[in-house]
Amino acid sequence: MSPTRRTLDFLRRNGYFADVVERWVGFGAGNGGIRKDYLGFADVIAANPTARKIVAVQCCSGRDFQRRIRKLLESSEARAWREAGGHVWVMGWRKLGRRRLWTPRVEEMTFGGEA
């Protein structure tokens, strides 16, 4: 199961309506293609009406967590999303504990320390 799928399941279990906003941009037969994140940084958008919160999430494996943090710190789009009232999370997945269960590490980006 991918980090994106784990993230969707986690968010939905926690009261969010969530969907993938990353898309595949193809370049024709045999030319491959690339994945394009929403606004260059988000894989998933989620809304929780009870908490009155909307979140753009960058999903990754645990080993890519710090690289994704750096990516978001350099993103003017992520900063604009935050300044417009949205939340920006990095959600990294890794196996922890004796039972080796998939566990999310979630960090909310604040872009300069605002709450």
Secondary structure as GFF3:
##gff-version 3
##sequence-region A 1 115
A	DSSP	alpha_helix	3	13	.	.	.	ID=ss1
A	DSSP	beta_strand	17	20	.	.	.	ID=ss2
A	DSSP	beta_strand	23	26	.	.	.	ID=ss3
A	DSSP	beta_strand	33	36	.	.	.	ID=ss4
A	DSSP	beta_strand	44	48	.	.	.	ID=ss5
A	DSSP	beta_strand	53	61	.	.	.	ID=ss6
A	DSSP	three_ten_helix	62	64	.	.	.	ID=ss7
A	DSSP	alpha_helix	65	73	.	.	.	ID=ss8
A	DSSP	alpha_helix	76	83	.	.	.	ID=ss9
A	DSSP	beta_strand	87	96	.	.	.	ID=ss10
A	DSSP	beta_strand	101	108	.	.	.	ID=ss11
###
